Amino acid sequence: MAETIAGHLCRNSHDQAVITRSDTTQAQTGRMLHKHEHTIKMESNELDELRNITANFADQVKIEQKQNAEF
């Protein structure tokens, strides 16, 4: 009987260790994903800013071309 109880306790301890490692791995993965999402969001914002700068520059060139054509 004592051996049976000891066996159950050992398995439960082993199972709990596996669950704890799994939780730790999931937490680390979650933090890594959040970091990557943040990086992607920053890069997306930078690309949007570059698109706006490019569009403004193109508009300015068109305006100057139109003014030059008038002269």
C-alpha positions as CSV (number, residue, x, y, z in Angstrom):
1,M,0.0,0.0,0.0
2,A,2.8,2.4,0.9
3,E,4.5,1.6,-2.4
4,T,1.4,2.4,-4.3
5,I,1.0,5.8,-2.5
6,A,4.6,6.6,-3.0
7,G,4.3,5.7,-6.7
8,H,1.3,8.0,-7.1
9,L,3.1,10.8,-5.3
10,C,6.2,10.4,-7.6
11,R,4.1,10.4,-10.7
12,N,2.1,13.5,-9.5
13,S,5.4,15.3,-8.7
14,H,6.7,14.4,-12.2
15,D,3.4,15.5,-13.8
16,Q,3.5,18.8,-11.9
17,A,7.1,19.4,-13.0
18,V,6.1,18.8,-16.7
19,I,3.1,21.2,-16.3
20,T,5.3,23.8,-14.7
21,R,7.9,23.6,-17.5
22,S,5.1,23.8,-20.0
23,D,3.7,26.9,-18.4
24,T,7.1,28.5,-18.3
25,T,7.6,27.7,-22.0
26,Q,4.2,29.1,-22.9
27,A,5.0,32.3,-20.9
28,Q,8.3,32.7,-22.7
29,T,6.7,32.1,-26.1
30,G,4.0,34.6,-25.3
31,R,6.6,37.2,-24.4
32,M,8.6,36.5,-27.5
33,L,5.4,36.8,-29.7
34,H,4.5,40.1,-28.0
35,K,8.0,41.4,-28.6
36,H,7.8,40.4,-32.3
37,E,4.3,41.9,-32.6
38,H,5.6,45.2,-31.2
39,T,8.5,45.2,-33.6
40,I,6.3,44.5,-36.6
41,K,3.9,47.3,-35.5
42,M,6.8,49.8,-35.2
43,E,8.1,48.8,-38.6
44,S,4.6,49.1,-40.1
45,N,4.3,52.6,-38.6
46,E,7.7,53.5,-40.1
47,L,6.6,52.3,-43.5
48,D,3.4,54.3,-43.2
49,E,5.5,57.4,-42.4
50,L,7.8,56.8,-45.4
51,R,4.7,56.4,-47.7
52,N,3.4,59.7,-46.4
53,I,6.7,61.4,-47.0
54,T,7.0,60.0,-50.5
55,A,3.4,61.0,-51.3
56,N,4.1,64.6,-50.1
57,F,7.3,64.7,-52.1
58,A,5.5,63.5,-55.2
59,D,2.8,66.1,-54.7
60,Q,5.4,68.8,-54.3
61,V,7.1,67.8,-57.5
62,K,3.8,67.9,-59.4
63,I,3.1,71.3,-58.1
64,E,6.5,72.6,-59.1
65,Q,6.2,71.0,-62.5
66,K,2.8,72.7,-63.0
67,Q,4.3,76.1,-61.9
68,N,7.2,75.7,-64.2
69,A,5.0,74.9,-67.1
70,E,3.0,78.1,-66.5
71,F,6.2,80.2,-66.8
